[in-house]
Amino acid sequence: MHIVVLAKVVPDYEVPAGDFELTNSRAHSRYKRMMGLYDENAIESGVQLKEKYSASLTIVSYGIKADIQVLRKAVAMGGEKLSLVLGGSDDPNVIAANLKMAVEKLEDVDLILAGQQSADMDRGIVHGMLAEMLGFAFIPQVAKIEQEDGQWKVIQNTESGSSELKFGGKAVLSITSVPENVPRIPVVRSIFAAKKKPVVQLPEIEGDAMPVDELSVDIPKMESVCEFLPTEDDPAETAKILLGRLREERLI
Amino acid sequence: MGRTPYWNIDLGILIDLFALPMIVIFFYGMYGHWKRIRQGKVRVNLDLSKSAGKIGPVYLYSLLTKGILGTKIYKKIYTGVAHGGLFWGMVVLLLGTILVFLNVLFGLPVFSGGFNHWFMAFALDFAGLAVFGGILFFLVRRLLFPPERLTEPKSRTGFSPIVLLLGVVILTGFVVEGGRIACNGIDNGSFMGNYLSMMFGKGDEWLTLHRYMWWIHGFLALGFLAYIPYSPLVHLLLVPVNAALADPMPGTKMGLIDFSSFEDEESEEMPVLGAAKLADFSRKRLLDYSTCLWCGRCHEVCPAAQTGKPLSPKGVIITLAECLQDGRVEDDSLIDSLTSEALFCCTTCAACMEACPALINQPKTIMKFRQNLVMERSEIPELMGKANSSLELRGHPFFGTGAGPNDWCKDLDVPLFEEGKTEYLLWIGCSVTYEERAQQIAGSMVKILSHAGTSFGILEEFRCTGDPAKQMGNEFQFAELAQQNIEDFSDLGIKKIITMCPHCYNSFTRHYPKLGGNYQVIPHSVFLKSLLKAGRLSLNRETNTICYHDPCYLGRRNAIYDEPRDVVNSMGKLVEMPRNRNESFCCGGGGGNYWAEEVGTRINQVRAEEALGTGADFIATSCPFCLLMLTDGAKKFTEDQKIFDIAELVALQLEER
């Protein structure tokens, strides 16, 4: 069994709003680069499957050469190989085409896992497009995966509940964050071993960009507005008022 | 008239011959302990520097005071006195027995004159009485009114039989003495023997009884001595050894791990990181486990054990002691039997270590297990794991913070450290940077230092010292951060550092020097005291009462108790909590537990309640983590802001020049 996990290196997704700024419509280059939050959940899920079913695990990414240092953490967590397509496009179609190319160079891939959305663009569409291109099934927001009678059984978490799904054949699964796939801290010997593992670097292929032009990118401005709610004897009443106000402002 | 040795006893010298096999049994038992202890790793302490009172690995002062005089025992006065009576009584009785033996063999004149009167008669009777009193105290307490610390998580068996045996030895000794005096006349000084002699007659049946009792007393005494190494009383011998080898420097030192062997692909055997089984520990640690008395003083002061957490330091040590006794040194299920939930509850406050009369280093054992869990098995509670990841990714553990690195100083004019121009680096630290409440400490320090005309500056960019990673068991992460800091400091020529966080102070002074970072580091409370003493600050002294909470990493771990109190006294009237100075109770935030989902009663609420219970107008501390934890804990009891860092209080009381 061969499992691939897609990982993307993104700017620090926890930069406080007051400190965040854009250059060329993207996060400023001074921010530290790290793996996406959901991608780490996907890697953890992949490592657990590898350990449970004696599978092999390859990390595939699309990005710049400097990302290798960050991606080694994925290898240290349990990945065996690292394959990086060198490119700088933000277009989901181009990224998906390049990931398809990288996956096809690996033989006998059975399952592809990816974080449900990247921590920078938050689009959550690349893995779906990749599934389409590969002819694989696609299941979003997967929380749990296990094999049963030669098929895969997964739990899909949605906003209002969860579904249990079963499928055979190959698939791309987008992984959501649940307590069971909290990313592990790599053990020290794996950190050192990861430094020595070779990285397959692939040149980018030209893909068809989506016919969409980015006109502008804005980030919300920080505003501080303070409103004192009337103090009620019953704190539950105050909480209700607060909830009402938050709904009015469409903050929840 | 002098006493006749072996009076009424035929072939009494045989008892001395019987002593020989008993001595063999005794030493065989001690050899068994050594055999178990030597299964630990040999860790050579390279620092064999000739410090005062230290010969080789032996700390003489510690051996004398804590090991032999047992000074820590007397913190509990009743237990201490009973213990002292029993121990010193036995020592005196043993000495008396040896003197009798020397009298028989070599004619040493011990049964005449004042020595006979005061030592061989009075002192030996008094010693016997002291031992008997001690025995009664321990039997009554253990069997009838055992305190929780003795029974939780479980009681030690084996004390009562040997203590009872000793009691019989003492009683038979008195009876024999009484019999002898009944026949030979009053022996001045032997007040117990003289009293008991009144119950004896002088006929043959009494002489026969005396003979039987003499032999019974002799054999039981020898049996008792031979049995010591196989019983809990072996601590009589092991505690002094443990004390002699325990570094008297306060707090736990975790040493450094050499990670270079992981770089070497040819290396056949990788070192085990931390410890998962007994064989991974040093001989000193195995000596710790053999020495443990199961007295539970550690359990009694442990903030985790006292607030319903699954950890008991006594539980950890006695589990290891039993495992060692059973010969399971290679049993790597040991770490699982202790559970990671329990091991991560330790706040590393070192209260257990401070309380331990046997000088056992409980935190070091727990930390070794943590190191193994984190660095070998990736096992760490979720929030601590996130803090670790944040340290790796961002250089600070405050994941999800809404604060930027410069938010704390956005309205302040703070100079940057300039090489060759600035004297002190004001080290801000991560909690002061990223936690809104703690940011005010830095603002206050900047105001104070500017007011005093101190040459200081801050770093443009900084990262954590690595202390949280180290306390959570991630020594590798600590080493990475520390190395980077040391390089930065070296580039800037930093020599003097003022810290606002005792955890940073502890890292800089205890761990950085081993990595090549040597600086003059001054905690802000000490620096404030020096400014006041030099007259560079003057404060409006008010009538407010101020209660001071000792941070564990400043107090117990670095013995800094007086300077912050002096600062407090210069602003108001100092009041103390019931648990203060080296007996202070932790705020609950140490050992990475600032990032923990606490079970049981919240430690910070317990401490905040104790502080508020003093009725003080303000509660001062000198650690940002304590400030944050106690502020949170106090919310359960009051809406008033009562918890402050001493720098905040000083800044408020500054007199304008």
Interface residues (C-beta under 8 A of the other chain):
Chain A: D12 E14 V15 P16 A17 G18 D19 K32 M34 P179 V182 P183 R184 I185 P186 V187 V188 R189 I191 F192 K196
Chain B: F259 F262 E263 E265 M270 L273 V374 M375 E376 R377 S378 I380 E382 G385 N388 S389 S390 L393 R394 F399 G400 T401 G402 A403 G404 P405 D407 N474 F476
